[in-house]
Amino acid sequence: MGICLSARIKAESPFNTGGSYFQPLSWNLRLKVALGAAKGVAFLHGAETKVIYRDFKTSNILLDINYNAKLSDFGLAKDGPTGDQSHVSTRVMGTYGYAAPEYLATGHLTAKSDVYSFGVVLLEMLSGRRAVDKNRPSGEHNLVEWAKPYLASKRKIFRIIDNRLEGQYTLEGAYKGATLALRCLSTEGKFRPTMAEVVTVLEQLQDSSETGNIRCNTHNRPKIRRHSADDARSRSVTAYPRPSASPLYA
């Protein structure tokens, strides 16, 4: 996907130019990547025979030179429920940090399992953090557990927004993105949106950004923005990750 640079993704990434640093993706490019990936999953869910991706994560999203997202690695994909079935029962497989809680607990797989995984990836895009990072301070190892308390508050969401995006979005844009992530990460699948609904919200968010409603506007940033959890660390480290890292992750 647009945010991840694993070894095989580097071959397609426009960031892999042989230089010393990667520049993190901008707010607008992250929206573009999120929307492209969401459309891919929505297509699978809307097929005549519904397909559940089951392993949606950043490293399974590739970018071409124009930052168009492409889904890859369908090895764990599964046909969805048919007829009166509400779910598919299967052995739990996938990647730690991305799998939906009900799937981990019961092995019951639904399209809403993919929606949860998308929420994790969207949160990675907003925060510039990995889904699971043991190098973070205690209490911040699991991105979803750490970020959830901040997602529902306009006054607190800036604590989780990637500080490298400062000045590229408005409060309203950040809040809409955070709210969508929170809906996708609902503990109960029935409260999550469909991927078609996710696509609609992201399209609206992208349209607002392109027409100037979500833009670089320093006057719209509230002072609480300075309290981002990564701000203190950003003063003592380089602004960009090393070549082995993703352009999203700090």
TIDRENKOL-301105 format. One record per residue (C-alpha): residue in three letters; x, y, z. Coordinates in steps of 0.02 Angstrom, whole numbers, padded with zeros to 5 digits, always signed. Layout:
# residues N
ALAXYZ...
//
This chain:
# residues 250
MET+00000+00000+00000GLY+00054+00177-00008ILE+00125+00177+00164CYS+00229+00024+00174LEU+00401-00014+00108SER+00441-00194+00139ALA+00581-00270+00036ARG+00468-00318-00108ILE+00373-00153-00106LYS+00533-00053-00123ALA+00550-00111-00302GLU+00390-00017-00350SER+00407+00130-00233PRO+00451+00301-00303PHE+00545+00331-00141ASN+00674+00199-00184THR+00790+00316-00278GLY+00953+00267-00195GLY+00959+00419-00082SER+00989+00421+00105TYR+00812+00463+00162PHE+00630+00435+00120GLN+00510+00580+00130PRO+00349+00535+00223LEU+00189+00535+00121SER+00087+00695+00131TRP-00091+00705+00200ASN-00165+00709+00025LEU-00064+00560-00034ARG-00113+00459+00119LEU-00295+00495+00080LYS-00268+00439-00099VAL-00186+00277-00044ALA-00320+00242+00086LEU-00458+00270-00041GLY-00375+00161-00172ALA-00352+00018-00049ALA-00530+00037+00016LYS-00598+00025-00161GLY-00500-00136-00185VAL-00574-00218-00030ALA-00748-00151-00070PHE-00736-00232-00242LEU-00698-00401-00162HIS-00844-00382-00043GLY-00962-00329-00183ALA-00922-00473-00301GLU-01057-00598-00347THR-00964-00722-00240LYS-00906-00614-00094VAL-00722-00631-00053ILE-00651-00592+00119TYR-00471-00535+00109ARG-00429-00595+00286ASP-00253-00523+00292PHE-00272-00339+00251LYS-00119-00246+00314THR+00003-00112+00258SER+00131-00233+00185ASN-00002-00304+00068ILE-00032-00136-00015LEU+00082-00087-00158LEU+00101+00083-00242ASP+00143+00121-00422ILE+00239+00276-00471ASN+00079+00380-00464TYR+00036+00319-00289ASN-00108+00211-00350ALA-00139+00073-00223LYS-00141-00109-00273LEU-00187-00254-00159SER-00069-00403-00157ASP-00051-00575-00079PHE-00222-00657-00082GLY-00157-00818-00005LEU-00274-00808+00146ALA-00426-00743+00052LYS-00586-00840+00085ASP-00756-00850+00003GLY-00883-00760+00110PRO-01043-00831+00184THR-01184-00877+00066GLY-01371-00895+00084ASP-01429-00881+00263GLN-01253-00895+00334SER-01195-00749+00439HIS-01012-00799+00441VAL-00883-00925+00385SER-00802-01032+00518THR-00616-01054+00488ARG-00451-01078+00574VAL-00388-00911+00637MET-00252-00845+00521GLY-00184-00674+00480THR-00066-00548+00558TYR-00059-00499+00740GLY-00118-00321+00767TYR-00236-00319+00618ALA-00360-00460+00651ALA-00535-00420+00716PRO-00566-00468+00899GLU-00719-00576+00862TYR-00622-00672+00730LEU-00480-00705+00851ALA-00602-00762+00985THR-00717-00873+00882GLY-00644-00903+00709HIS-00803-00827+00635LEU-00753-00732+00479THR-00860-00597+00398ALA-00834-00448+00284LYS-00833-00341+00440SER-00671-00429+00490ASP-00588-00343+00342VAL-00665-00177+00395TYR-00579-00191+00564SER-00413-00225+00479PHE-00439-00075+00368GLY-00468+00030+00523VAL-00299-00023+00591VAL-00214+00025+00428LEU-00306+00192+00422LEU-00247+00225+00599GLU-00069+00186+00545MET-00088+00315+00407LEU-00153+00448+00525SER-00023+00418+00659GLY+00130+00364+00562ARG+00149+00220+00685ARG+00151+00032+00664ALA+00006-00076+00721VAL+00122-00161+00845ASP+00287-00082+00896LYS+00380-00150+01046ASN+00505-00008+01033ARG+00374+00117+01089PRO+00356+00166+01273SER+00254+00055+01387GLY+00069+00074+01351GLU+00099+00121+01168HIS+00152-00049+01099ASN-00020-00087+01026LEU-00076+00057+00915VAL-00264+00025+00927GLU-00265+00009+01117TRP-00161+00166+01137ALA-00250+00276+01009LYS-00434+00231+01036PRO-00462+00346+01187TYR-00406+00496+01082LEU-00503+00461+00922ALA-00674+00523+00976SER-00618+00693+01038LYS-00577+00843+00928ARG-00468+00910+01069LYS-00369+00750+01086ILE-00348+00679+00910PHE-00193+00785+00880ARG-00104+00677+01008ILE-00109+00533+00884ILE-00091+00624+00717ASP+00081+00606+00637ASN+00174+00765+00682ARG+00257+00763+00510LEU+00086+00807+00438GLU+00075+00969+00536GLY+00001+01108+00432GLN-00069+00993+00297TYR-00246+00967+00365THR-00383+01054+00461LEU-00462+01003+00624GLU-00619+00948+00532GLY-00523+00840+00410ALA-00422+00756+00545TYR-00578+00726+00649LYS-00671+00646+00503GLY-00526+00530+00470ALA-00511+00484+00653THR-00698+00456+00669LEU-00697+00339+00520ALA-00553+00241+00595LEU-00645+00229+00761ARG-00803+00163+00675CYS-00702+00032+00583LEU-00621-00021+00747SER-00785-00048+00839THR-00773-00199+00952GLU-00934-00271+00881GLY-00938-00301+00695LYS-01118-00244+00676PHE-01068-00067+00721ARG-00933-00056+00587PRO-00972+00022+00418THR-00967-00078+00258MET-00817-00052+00145ALA-00933+00035+00021GLU-00976+00160+00158VAL-00791+00180+00197VAL-00758+00221+00014THR-00895+00354+00016VAL-00824+00440+00170LEU-00647+00439+00102GLU-00707+00508-00065GLN-00791+00651+00026LEU-00635+00682+00129GLN-00525+00680-00025ASP-00642+00796-00121SER-00639+00919+00023SER-00450+00914+00024GLU-00435+00941-00163THR-00556+01088-00162GLY-00458+01174-00026ASN-00567+01139+00126ILE-00431+01026+00195ARG-00268+01114+00159CYS-00112+01183+00236ASN-00180+01320+00348THR-00078+01363+00500HIS-00215+01475+00570ASN-00333+01326+00588ARG-00220+01223+00699PRO-00269+01229+00883LYS-00131+01250+01010ILE-00162+01076+01080ARG-00077+01011+00923ARG+00089+01040+01009HIS+00050+00899+01130SER+00068+00759+01003ALA+00142+00605+01085ASP+00286+00607+00961ASP+00329+00792+00974ALA+00457+00771+01112ARG+00547+00634+01018SER+00543+00729+00854ARG+00652+00867+00925SER+00796+00747+00952VAL+00786+00636+00798THR+00794+00663+00611ALA+00633+00715+00526TYR+00638+00566+00408PRO+00657+00379+00438ARG+00806+00281+00372PRO+00793+00193+00203SER+00746+00028+00284ALA+00590+00106+00359SER+00421+00153+00289PRO+00392+00333+00236LEU+00245+00336+00356TYR+00323+00266+00512ALA+00425+00369+00630
//
